[in-house]
């Protein structure tokens, strides 16, 4: 549900998402039928996709994901109910976005749709994270998280910590912060930018294998590739046949599977299954807010003037809410006032979707920006 496209079921809007996701499912199904035990890990925002758009425009995708979770070992993970820019949420907004992602009255939570076939790891939308989330996630029963550790601008936290060792880059870590008692298990992940840096998945995996065998005590490594499900990368790119044959990455998901299916030291798994028998191999801590995009942190989000205007309106709404509750302290809340407060809270949750602020530079999709202004 990207900020640079509109709200129409065609190639200018979310029609592209539908086309690419159907392709991913088709490739995974065909690979499984051919005996290759590959599986996917899917993270979701609930309100816009699972609750609003998909039941209307592509219910077959929800049914296919339910089937794959049940029969093929695909793993379903949390993001946030509202597609949230979660490090800009208040504690109450944050908690509601996570609890509704698990279960909500409209039936779009992971528990509602997938029963027990989901894992309580969170992959925050746009890798947004701030240290107090260690406490807030644990309060919601979520104890593991995945963030980009990348050598490229599309990144999460690598610039904020000393360089990790090989085993740490491809294994669980304990993420903590001074003064906060709670910690979470962190799984570093990588994107197609890192894949391009290695040219092909086969070269990357073979490099990892050589480094793995050179360790004093060789251990398992998990290469977790994380990329938007609407990315044209999964379908592959238009290029001459000889180039596609030489660089399998150009063939998308099919090319990735061709790259590694004959390597006897490669196994397919999911983050949740890997964590079952692979404890953290180290501990890290960082204090900066993270978000992926151009450079680390929030630079590519805060640089747009429209975001300053929208967020100023959001802050004013929060202050009005606090002032109202303060003025009525010790009194019974009038029903009409509570209705207004509840409506404002719902509007804030929807406004806090990353697609209303969006890192897309230099401007947002105008339809999305108008929606955000109406919500403000």
C-alpha positions in Angstrom: 0.0 0.0 0.0 2.5 2.5 -1.2 2.5 6.3 -0.9 3.5 7.1 -4.5 0.4 5.3 -6.0 -3.3 6.1 -5.8 -6.3 4.3 -4.4 -7.6 2.7 -7.6 -7.6 -1.0 -8.6 -5.3 -0.6 -11.6 -1.6 -0.2 -12.4 -1.7 3.4 -11.2 -3.0 2.2 -7.8 -3.1 -1.1 -5.9 -3.8 -3.2 -9.0 0.0 -3.7 -9.4 0.1 -5.1 -5.8 -2.6 -7.6 -6.7 -0.8 -8.7 -9.9 2.6 -9.2 -8.2 1.3 -11.0 -5.1 -0.7 -13.4 -7.3 2.5 -14.1 -9.2 4.5 -14.8 -6.0 1.8 -17.3 -4.8 1.8 -19.0 -8.2 5.6 -19.4 -8.2 5.6 -20.8 -4.6 2.8 -23.2 -5.4 4.5 -24.5 -8.5 7.8 -24.9 -6.6 6.1 -26.9 -3.9 4.3 -29.1 -6.4 7.7 -29.8 -8.0 9.0 -31.0 -4.6 10.9 -27.8 -3.5 9.9 -27.0 0.1 10.2 -23.2 -0.3 7.9 -21.1 1.8 7.1 -17.4 2.3 6.9 -15.1 5.3 4.2 -12.5 5.0 3.6 -9.4 7.2 0.4 -7.4 7.0 -1.2 -4.1 7.7 -4.8 -4.9 8.5 -7.1 -2.0 8.1 -6.4 -0.9 4.5 -5.5 -4.3 3.0 -6.9 -7.3 4.9 -10.1 -5.4 6.0 -10.9 -3.0 3.2 -9.3 -3.6 -0.2 -8.5 -7.3 -0.4 -12.0 -8.6 0.5 -13.4 -6.4 -2.2 -10.9 -6.7 -5.0 -8.9 -9.9 -4.4 -10.4 -12.3 -1.9 -8.6 -15.1 -3.7 -5.3 -13.8 -2.3 -6.5 -14.1 1.3 -7.8 -17.6 0.6 -4.5 -18.6 -1.0 -2.5 -17.3 1.9 -4.7 -19.1 4.4 -4.1 -22.3 2.4 -0.4 -21.8 2.2 -0.1 -21.1 5.9 -2.1 -24.3 6.6 -0.5 -26.6 4.0 2.8 -25.2 2.9 4.4 -23.7 6.0 4.1 -20.1 5.0 4.5 -17.9 8.1 2.2 -14.9 8.9 3.7 -12.0 10.9 2.6 -8.8 12.4 3.1 -5.3 11.1 0.5 -2.9 12.5 -3.3 -2.6 12.1 -3.0 0.9 10.6 0.1 0.6 8.4 1.6 2.7 11.1 4.6 5.0 11.4 4.8 3.5 14.8 7.7 5.5 16.2 5.5 8.6 15.8 2.6 7.0 17.8 1.6 7.8 21.4 1.6 4.8 23.7 -2.1 4.4 23.4 -2.1 4.7 19.6 0.8 2.1 19.4 -0.9 -0.4 21.7 -4.2 -0.2 19.7 -2.4 -0.6 16.4 -0.7 -3.8 17.6 -3.6 -5.4 19.5 -6.0 -4.8 16.6 -3.4 -6.4 14.2 -3.8 -9.6 16.3 -7.5 -9.5 16.8 -10.2 -6.9 16.1 -14.1 -6.8 15.9 -14.0 -6.5 12.1 -12.2 -9.9 11.8 -9.1 -8.6 10.0 -6.5 -9.6 12.7 -4.0 -12.3 12.1 -5.6 -14.5 14.7 -9.0 -13.9 13.1 -7.9 -14.9 9.6 -5.2 -17.4 10.2 -6.0 -19.0 13.6 -2.9 -20.4 15.1 -0.9 -20.2 11.8 0.8 -16.9 12.7 4.0 -16.1 14.6 4.4 -13.2 17.0 7.4 -11.6 15.3 6.8 -8.0 14.1 8.2 -6.5 11.0 7.4 -2.8 11.6 6.1 -0.9 8.6 9.1 0.8 6.9 11.4 -0.5 9.7 10.2 2.2 12.2 11.4 1.6 15.7 12.3 3.5 18.8 13.7 2.0 22.1 10.5 2.3 24.2 9.0 -0.2 21.7 10.9 -2.9 23.6 8.5 -2.3 26.5 5.4 -1.6 24.4 5.7 -4.7 22.1 6.3 -7.0 25.1 3.2 -5.6 26.8 1.2 -6.8 23.7 2.9 -10.2 23.8 5.3 -9.7 21.0 8.8 -10.7 21.8 10.7 -10.7 18.4 11.3 -8.2 15.7 13.0 -8.0 12.3 14.9 -4.9 11.0 17.1 -4.2 8.0 20.9 -4.5 8.6 21.9 -3.3 5.2 25.0 -1.8 3.5 22.8 0.2 1.2 20.6 3.4 1.8 17.4 1.3 2.1 18.3 0.5 5.6 17.3 0.2 9.3 20.0 0.3 11.9 23.5 -0.7 10.6 24.9 2.9 10.8 23.9 3.1 14.5 25.9 0.1 15.8 29.5 -1.2 15.5 29.9 -3.6 12.6 28.5 -7.0 13.4 30.4 -10.2 12.9 29.4 -12.8 10.3 27.5 -15.0 12.7 25.7 -11.9 14.2 24.7 -10.6 10.8 22.8 -13.8 10.0 21.5 -14.9 13.4 19.2 -13.8 16.2 20.4 -11.1 18.5 19.1 -9.7 21.8 18.0 -6.1 21.3 18.0 -4.0 24.5 18.4 -0.5 25.8 19.8 1.0 29.0 17.1 1.8 31.5 14.5 -0.4 29.9 14.1 -3.8 31.5 12.4 -5.5 28.5 14.3 -6.8 25.5 13.4 -8.4 22.2 14.9 -11.0 19.9 16.1 -9.2 16.7 16.6 -10.9 13.4 18.6 -8.9 10.8 17.2 -9.0 7.3 18.3 -7.8 3.9 16.7 -6.4 0.7 17.2 -6.7 -3.0 19.7 -3.9 -2.9 22.0 -6.1 -1.0 21.2 -8.9 -3.4 22.2 -6.7 -6.3 25.4 -5.9 -4.5 26.2 -9.7 -4.7 24.9 -9.9 -8.3 23.0 -13.2 -7.7 21.7 -15.1 -4.7 24.0 -18.0 -5.7 27.1 -15.9 -5.4 25.9 -14.5 -2.0 25.1 -17.9 -0.6 28.4 -19.4 -1.8 30.3 -16.5 -0.2 28.4 -17.2 3.0 29.3 -20.9 2.8 33.0 -20.2 2.5 32.9 -17.8 5.4 30.8 -20.2 7.5 33.3 -23.1 7.0 36.2 -20.7 8.0 34.6 -20.0 11.4 36.5 -21.5 14.4 33.2 -23.2 15.3 30.9 -23.3 12.2 27.2 -22.6 12.9 24.0 -22.1 11.0 23.4 -18.8 9.1 19.9 -17.4 8.2 19.7 -15.2 5.1 16.4 -13.4 5.4 15.4 -11.6 2.2 12.8 -9.0 2.9 11.2 -7.0 0.1 7.8 -5.3 -0.6 5.3 -7.8 -2.0 4.3 -5.2 -4.7 7.9 -4.9 -6.0 8.2 -5.8 -9.7 11.5 -7.6 -8.7 9.4 -10.7 -7.8 8.2 -11.0 -11.4 11.6 -10.3 -13.0 12.8 -7.6 -15.4 12.7 -7.2 -19.1 16.1 -8.0 -20.5 17.8 -10.0 -23.3 17.7 -13.7 -22.8 21.4 -14.1 -22.6 21.6 -11.5 -19.8 18.8 -13.2 -17.8 20.6 -16.5 -18.1 23.8 -15.0 -16.8 22.2 -12.9 -14.0 19.4 -15.0 -12.5 18.3 -12.1 -10.3 16.7 -10.6 -13.4 14.3 -13.6 -13.5 12.7 -12.6 -10.1 11.6 -15.2 -7.6 12.0 -18.0 -10.2 15.6 -16.9 -10.6 16.2 -17.0 -6.9 14.9 -20.5 -6.6 16.9 -21.7 -9.6 20.0 -20.3 -7.9 19.9 -22.3 -4.7 17.8 -25.4 -5.2 20.7 -27.7 -6.1 22.9 -26.6 -3.1 22.8 -29.4 -0.6 23.8 -27.1 2.3 20.8 -24.8 1.8 17.5 -25.3 3.7 14.3 -23.3 3.4 12.8 -22.1 6.6 10.9 -19.2 8.2 12.1 -16.8 10.9 9.7 -18.4 13.5 10.9 -21.9 12.9 14.6 -20.8 12.9 14.1 -19.1 16.3 12.8 -22.3 17.8 16.3 -23.9 18.0 18.6 -20.9 17.4 19.1 -18.7 20.4 20.6 -15.2 20.2 24.3 -15.1 19.5 24.9 -11.6 20.8 23.4 -8.4 22.2 23.1 -4.9 20.6 21.6 -1.6 21.5 20.9 1.7 19.7 19.1 4.8 20.8 18.1 6.4 17.5 14.7 6.2 15.8 14.9 4.0 12.8 13.0 4.1 9.5 14.1 2.8 6.1 14.5 5.0 3.1 17.3 7.3 1.9 19.9 7.2 4.7 19.2 5.9 8.2 16.7 7.2 10.7 13.9 9.6 9.8 15.7 11.9 7.4 13.8 11.0 4.3 10.5 11.4 6.2 11.2 14.7 8.0 12.6 16.6 5.0 9.2 17.0 3.3 7.3 20.2 4.2 3.9 18.5 3.7 4.8 16.1 6.5 5.5 19.0 8.9 2.1 20.4 8.2 0.3 17.1 8.6 2.1 16.2 11.8 1.5 19.6 13.3 -2.3 19.0 12.8 -1.9 15.5 14.4 -0.2 17.0 17.5 -2.9 19.7 17.8 -5.5 16.9 17.8 -3.6 15.0 20.5 -3.4 18.2 22.7 -7.2 18.9 22.3 -7.9 15.3 23.4 -5.7 15.7 26.5 -7.2 19.1 27.3 -10.7 17.8 27.1 -10.0 14.9 29.4 -8.2 17.2 31.8 -11.1 19.7 31.9 -13.6 16.9 32.6 -11.4 15.2 35.2 -13.5 14.0 38.1 -16.7 14.4 36.1 -18.8 11.8 34.2 -17.8 12.1 30.6 -20.8 13.3 28.5 -21.7 10.7 25.9 -21.6 13.3 23.0 -18.0 14.3 24.1 -16.9 10.6 24.3 -18.3 10.0 20.8 -16.2 12.9 19.5 -13.0 11.7 21.3 -13.5 8.2 19.9 -14.0 9.5 16.4 -10.9 11.7 16.7 -8.8 8.7 17.9 -9.9 6.6 14.9 -9.0 9.4 12.6 -5.5 9.7 14.2 -5.0 5.9 13.8 -5.8 6.1 10.1 -3.8 9.3 9.6 -0.7 7.7 11.1 -0.4 5.3 8.2 3.1 5.6 6.6 1.4 6.2 3.3 0.1 9.5 4.4 3.6 10.8 5.2 5.6 8.5 2.9 9.3 8.6 2.2 8.7 9.0 -1.5 10.6 12.1 -2.6 10.0 14.8 -3.4 6.2 14.6 -3.2 3.4 12.2 -2.2 0.7 10.8 -4.4 -1.8 13.7 -4.4 -4.8 11.5 -3.7 -3.1 10.1 -0.6 -2.1 13.6 0.5 -5.6 14.9 0.2 -6.9 12.0 2.2 -4.3 12.8 4.9 -5.4 16.5 5.0 -9.0 15.5 5.3 -8.2 13.3 8.3 -6.2 16.2 9.9 
